[in-house]
Amino acid sequence: MPIVVPSPSSPPGCASPSDRAALFAAEPRFGAIEARAGELPWRTRPRGFAGLLRTICGQQISNQAAGAIWRRLSALPGALTPDGLLGMDDATLCGIAGLSRPKAAHARSLATACLDGTLDFDRLATLPDAEAVGMLSGVKGLGPWTSEVHLLFAEGRRDIFPSGDIALANSARHLLALEARPTPKLLARMAEAWSPARSLAARLLWHHWRHETGRPLIEDP
């Protein structure tokens, strides 16, 4: 039997009716989120180097802080190409753009992997989810969270769930009335029931948590 792999086309503009029906049947409380929080905004990022660099900016900091760093970084001539970024020193990446030194190192690792062929975005688009996460996570500084968030927002994968995301864990605890915030391992097990629409589940949980906490959506073009 041939392996069915995701299409490398751009992410769709909204969730399919079948994904919504499957998810809401598996957990009806997802179906009530938009009535309270408003229509789900369909966030996307560009495929390739620039989109993954944007996700690196968001590692372990708030959306607001990540957005500010990204605006400064993307305004630097050449920063959104591997060659251009590798030509920048810490005074530029850290001093002007505001990246931490570890994130600057992660960005350089990404640029190097793109140039030496370790990370091939065309091939990435043909891989099943687990293998795609493995390819991305093989680049120094790109762990499972970064890999999964990129696959969800930039590659348009429909069944990705970044179980290590603290906001998702907090949202699941609140929405599902859990006694405690689930661990990443427990949250991943819970999300298995939401397959094959785990990406939609993640989007709705983020949407729910932004509404409950009053935090704005920060997403850059």
TORKOL-4160 file (C-alpha; in steps of 0.2 Angstrom, whole numbers, padded with zeros to 4 digits, m for minus):
221
<pt num="1" X="0000" Y="0000" Z="0000"/>
<pt num="2" X="0007" Y="0017" Z="m0004"/>
<pt num="3" X="0010" Y="0030" Z="0010"/>
<pt num="4" X="m0002" Y="0044" Z="0009"/>
<pt num="5" X="0007" Y="0060" Z="0013"/>
<pt num="6" X="0001" Y="0078" Z="0016"/>
<pt num="7" X="m0001" Y="0090" Z="0001"/>
<pt num="8" X="0013" Y="0103" Z="0000"/>
<pt num="9" X="0001" Y="0116" Z="m0004"/>
<pt num="10" X="m0002" Y="0132" Z="0006"/>
<pt num="11" X="m0013" Y="0130" Z="0022"/>
<pt num="12" X="m0031" Y="0131" Z="0019"/>
<pt num="13" X="m0041" Y="0146" Z="0025"/>
<pt num="14" X="m0052" Y="0137" Z="0038"/>
<pt num="15" X="m0055" Y="0120" Z="0045"/>
<pt num="16" X="m0065" Y="0108" Z="0035"/>
<pt num="17" X="m0083" Y="0104" Z="0040"/>
<pt num="18" X="m0078" Y="0085" Z="0042"/>
<pt num="19" X="m0064" Y="0090" Z="0054"/>
<pt num="20" X="m0076" Y="0101" Z="0064"/>
<pt num="21" X="m0089" Y="0087" Z="0065"/>
<pt num="22" X="m0077" Y="0074" Z="0070"/>
<pt num="23" X="m0069" Y="0085" Z="0084"/>
<pt num="24" X="m0085" Y="0091" Z="0091"/>
<pt num="25" X="m0092" Y="0073" Z="0091"/>
<pt num="26" X="m0077" Y="0068" Z="0101"/>
<pt num="27" X="m0077" Y="0082" Z="0113"/>
<pt num="28" X="m0093" Y="0093" Z="0112"/>
<pt num="29" X="m0085" Y="0107" Z="0123"/>
<pt num="30" X="m0074" Y="0112" Z="0108"/>
<pt num="31" X="m0090" Y="0116" Z="0098"/>
<pt num="32" X="m0095" Y="0130" Z="0110"/>
<pt num="33" X="m0079" Y="0140" Z="0110"/>
<pt num="34" X="m0083" Y="0151" Z="0095"/>
<pt num="35" X="m0100" Y="0156" Z="0103"/>
<pt num="36" X="m0091" Y="0163" Z="0117"/>
<pt num="37" X="m0074" Y="0169" Z="0110"/>
<pt num="38" X="m0079" Y="0174" Z="0092"/>
<pt num="39" X="m0075" Y="0166" Z="0075"/>
<pt num="40" X="m0058" Y="0157" Z="0075"/>
<pt num="41" X="m0044" Y="0167" Z="0067"/>
<pt num="42" X="m0035" Y="0156" Z="0055"/>
<pt num="43" X="m0017" Y="0160" Z="0058"/>
<pt num="44" X="m0004" Y="0155" Z="0045"/>
<pt num="45" X="0015" Y="0157" Z="0042"/>
<pt num="46" X="0025" Y="0156" Z="0027"/>
<pt num="47" X="0033" Y="0139" Z="0022"/>
<pt num="48" X="0051" Y="0138" Z="0023"/>
<pt num="49" X="0065" Y="0147" Z="0031"/>
<pt num="50" X="0056" Y="0163" Z="0036"/>
<pt num="51" X="0041" Y="0154" Z="0044"/>
<pt num="52" X="0052" Y="0143" Z="0054"/>
<pt num="53" X="0063" Y="0158" Z="0059"/>
<pt num="54" X="0047" Y="0166" Z="0065"/>
<pt num="55" X="0043" Y="0151" Z="0076"/>
<pt num="56" X="0060" Y="0152" Z="0084"/>
<pt num="57" X="0057" Y="0170" Z="0089"/>
<pt num="58" X="0042" Y="0163" Z="0099"/>
<pt num="59" X="0051" Y="0150" Z="0109"/>
<pt num="60" X="0047" Y="0151" Z="0128"/>
<pt num="61" X="0041" Y="0169" Z="0127"/>
<pt num="62" X="0024" Y="0178" Z="0126"/>
<pt num="63" X="0016" Y="0182" Z="0109"/>
<pt num="64" X="0018" Y="0200" Z="0112"/>
<pt num="65" X="0037" Y="0199" Z="0115"/>
<pt num="66" X="0039" Y="0187" Z="0100"/>
<pt num="67" X="0030" Y="0199" Z="0089"/>
<pt num="68" X="0041" Y="0214" Z="0094"/>
<pt num="69" X="0057" Y="0204" Z="0091"/>
<pt num="70" X="0050" Y="0197" Z="0074"/>
<pt num="71" X="0046" Y="0215" Z="0068"/>
<pt num="72" X="0064" Y="0221" Z="0072"/>
<pt num="73" X="0072" Y="0205" Z="0064"/>
<pt num="74" X="0062" Y="0205" Z="0048"/>
<pt num="75" X="0066" Y="0223" Z="0045"/>
<pt num="76" X="0084" Y="0219" Z="0044"/>
<pt num="77" X="0090" Y="0218" Z="0026"/>
<pt num="78" X="0094" Y="0199" Z="0022"/>
<pt num="79" X="0088" Y="0192" Z="0038"/>
<pt num="80" X="0075" Y="0181" Z="0030"/>
<pt num="81" X="0087" Y="0172" Z="0020"/>
<pt num="82" X="0099" Y="0159" Z="0026"/>
<pt num="83" X="0114" Y="0167" Z="0018"/>
<pt num="84" X="0109" Y="0184" Z="0024"/>
<pt num="85" X="0106" Y="0179" Z="0042"/>
<pt num="86" X="0123" Y="0170" Z="0043"/>
<pt num="87" X="0131" Y="0186" Z="0039"/>
<pt num="88" X="0125" Y="0195" Z="0054"/>
<pt num="89" X="0134" Y="0195" Z="0071"/>
<pt num="90" X="0127" Y="0195" Z="0089"/>
<pt num="91" X="0127" Y="0214" Z="0089"/>
<pt num="92" X="0114" Y="0214" Z="0075"/>
<pt num="93" X="0104" Y="0198" Z="0080"/>
<pt num="94" X="0104" Y="0201" Z="0099"/>
<pt num="95" X="0107" Y="0220" Z="0100"/>
<pt num="96" X="0096" Y="0226" Z="0087"/>
<pt num="97" X="0083" Y="0213" Z="0084"/>
<pt num="98" X="0083" Y="0207" Z="0102"/>
<pt num="99" X="0086" Y="0189" Z="0100"/>
<pt num="100" X="0093" Y="0180" Z="0115"/>
<pt num="101" X="0110" Y="0172" Z="0112"/>
<pt num="102" X="0103" Y="0155" Z="0112"/>
<pt num="103" X="0090" Y="0160" Z="0099"/>
<pt num="104" X="0103" Y="0168" Z="0088"/>
<pt num="105" X="0112" Y="0151" Z="0089"/>
<pt num="106" X="0096" Y="0142" Z="0084"/>
<pt num="107" X="0093" Y="0154" Z="0070"/>
<pt num="108" X="0111" Y="0151" Z="0063"/>
<pt num="109" X="0109" Y="0132" Z="0065"/>
<pt num="110" X="0093" Y="0133" Z="0055"/>
<pt num="111" X="0101" Y="0144" Z="0041"/>
<pt num="112" X="0116" Y="0131" Z="0040"/>
<pt num="113" X="0104" Y="0116" Z="0039"/>
<pt num="114" X="0095" Y="0125" Z="0025"/>
<pt num="115" X="0111" Y="0128" Z="0015"/>
<pt num="116" X="0119" Y="0111" Z="0018"/>
<pt num="117" X="0103" Y="0101" Z="0014"/>
<pt num="118" X="0101" Y="0094" Z="0031"/>
<pt num="119" X="0084" Y="0103" Z="0031"/>
<pt num="120" X="0075" Y="0101" Z="0014"/>
<pt num="121" X="0058" Y="0110" Z="0014"/>
<pt num="122" X="0052" Y="0102" Z="m0002"/>
<pt num="123" X="0055" Y="0084" Z="0005"/>
<pt num="124" X="0048" Y="0089" Z="0022"/>
<pt num="125" X="0031" Y="0092" Z="0014"/>
<pt num="126" X="0031" Y="0074" Z="0008"/>
<pt num="127" X="0035" Y="0066" Z="0024"/>
<pt num="128" X="0022" Y="0059" Z="0036"/>
<pt num="129" X="0019" Y="0069" Z="0052"/>
<pt num="130" X="0031" Y="0060" Z="0064"/>
<pt num="131" X="0045" Y="0059" Z="0051"/>
<pt num="132" X="0043" Y="0078" Z="0047"/>
<pt num="133" X="0044" Y="0082" Z="0066"/>
<pt num="134" X="0060" Y="0071" Z="0066"/>
<pt num="135" X="0068" Y="0080" Z="0052"/>
<pt num="136" X="0065" Y="0097" Z="0060"/>
<pt num="137" X="0070" Y="0092" Z="0077"/>
<pt num="138" X="0086" Y="0085" Z="0070"/>
<pt num="139" X="0092" Y="0103" Z="0068"/>
<pt num="140" X="0100" Y="0110" Z="0084"/>
<pt num="141" X="0088" Y="0121" Z="0093"/>
<pt num="142" X="0073" Y="0115" Z="0085"/>
<pt num="143" X="0064" Y="0104" Z="0098"/>
<pt num="144" X="0047" Y="0096" Z="0096"/>
<pt num="145" X="0037" Y="0112" Z="0101"/>
<pt num="146" X="0045" Y="0122" Z="0087"/>
<pt num="147" X="0044" Y="0108" Z="0074"/>
<pt num="148" X="0025" Y="0105" Z="0078"/>
<pt num="149" X="0020" Y="0123" Z="0078"/>
<pt num="150" X="0029" Y="0126" Z="0061"/>
<pt num="151" X="0020" Y="0110" Z="0054"/>
<pt num="152" X="0003" Y="0117" Z="0060"/>
<pt num="153" X="0004" Y="0135" Z="0055"/>
<pt num="154" X="0016" Y="0135" Z="0040"/>
<pt num="155" X="0014" Y="0117" Z="0032"/>
<pt num="156" X="m0005" Y="0116" Z="0036"/>
<pt num="157" X="m0004" Y="0099" Z="0044"/>
<pt num="158" X="m0022" Y="0094" Z="0050"/>
<pt num="159" X="m0017" Y="0082" Z="0064"/>
<pt num="160" X="m0003" Y="0090" Z="0074"/>
<pt num="161" X="m0004" Y="0094" Z="0092"/>
<pt num="162" X="0010" Y="0103" Z="0102"/>
<pt num="163" X="0007" Y="0095" Z="0118"/>
<pt num="164" X="0022" Y="0104" Z="0126"/>
<pt num="165" X="0014" Y="0121" Z="0124"/>
<pt num="166" X="0009" Y="0128" Z="0141"/>
<pt num="167" X="m0005" Y="0139" Z="0135"/>
<pt num="168" X="m0013" Y="0123" Z="0127"/>
<pt num="169" X="m0011" Y="0114" Z="0144"/>
<pt num="170" X="m0019" Y="0129" Z="0153"/>
<pt num="171" X="m0033" Y="0130" Z="0141"/>
<pt num="172" X="m0037" Y="0111" Z="0142"/>
<pt num="173" X="m0037" Y="0112" Z="0161"/>
<pt num="174" X="m0050" Y="0127" Z="0160"/>
<pt num="175" X="m0061" Y="0120" Z="0146"/>
<pt num="176" X="m0062" Y="0103" Z="0152"/>
<pt num="177" X="m0063" Y="0107" Z="0170"/>
<pt num="178" X="m0048" Y="0097" Z="0175"/>
<pt num="179" X="m0041" Y="0097" Z="0193"/>
<pt num="180" X="m0024" Y="0101" Z="0187"/>
<pt num="181" X="m0014" Y="0107" Z="0172"/>
<pt num="182" X="m0010" Y="0091" Z="0162"/>
<pt num="183" X="0008" Y="0087" Z="0159"/>
<pt num="184" X="0014" Y="0086" Z="0141"/>
<pt num="185" X="0013" Y="0067" Z="0141"/>
<pt num="186" X="m0005" Y="0067" Z="0148"/>
<pt num="187" X="m0011" Y="0081" Z="0136"/>
<pt num="188" X="m0004" Y="0071" Z="0121"/>
<pt num="189" X="m0013" Y="0055" Z="0127"/>
<pt num="190" X="m0029" Y="0066" Z="0129"/>
<pt num="191" X="m0027" Y="0073" Z="0111"/>
<pt num="192" X="m0027" Y="0056" Z="0103"/>
<pt num="193" X="m0045" Y="0056" Z="0105"/>
<pt num="194" X="m0046" Y="0072" Z="0094"/>
<pt num="195" X="m0037" Y="0064" Z="0079"/>
<pt num="196" X="m0038" Y="0067" Z="0064"/>
<pt num="197" X="m0042" Y="0085" Z="0069"/>
<pt num="198" X="m0029" Y="0088" Z="0082"/>
<pt num="199" X="m0023" Y="0104" Z="0073"/>
<pt num="200" X="m0040" Y="0111" Z="0074"/>
<pt num="201" X="m0041" Y="0106" Z="0093"/>
<pt num="202" X="m0025" Y="0116" Z="0096"/>
<pt num="203" X="m0031" Y="0131" Z="0087"/>
<pt num="204" X="m0047" Y="0131" Z="0097"/>
<pt num="205" X="m0039" Y="0129" Z="0113"/>
<pt num="206" X="m0027" Y="0144" Z="0110"/>
<pt num="207" X="m0042" Y="0154" Z="0104"/>
<pt num="208" X="m0051" Y="0149" Z="0120"/>
<pt num="209" X="m0037" Y="0153" Z="0131"/>
<pt num="210" X="m0034" Y="0170" Z="0123"/>
<pt num="211" X="m0052" Y="0174" Z="0126"/>
<pt num="212" X="m0052" Y="0169" Z="0144"/>
<pt num="213" X="m0036" Y="0178" Z="0148"/>
<pt num="214" X="m0040" Y="0194" Z="0138"/>
<pt num="215" X="m0024" Y="0192" Z="0128"/>
<pt num="216" X="m0023" Y="0199" Z="0111"/>
<pt num="217" X="m0019" Y="0189" Z="0095"/>
<pt num="218" X="m0002" Y="0195" Z="0090"/>
<pt num="219" X="0002" Y="0188" Z="0072"/>
<pt num="220" X="0013" Y="0197" Z="0060"/>
<pt num="221" X="0011" Y="0197" Z="0041"/>
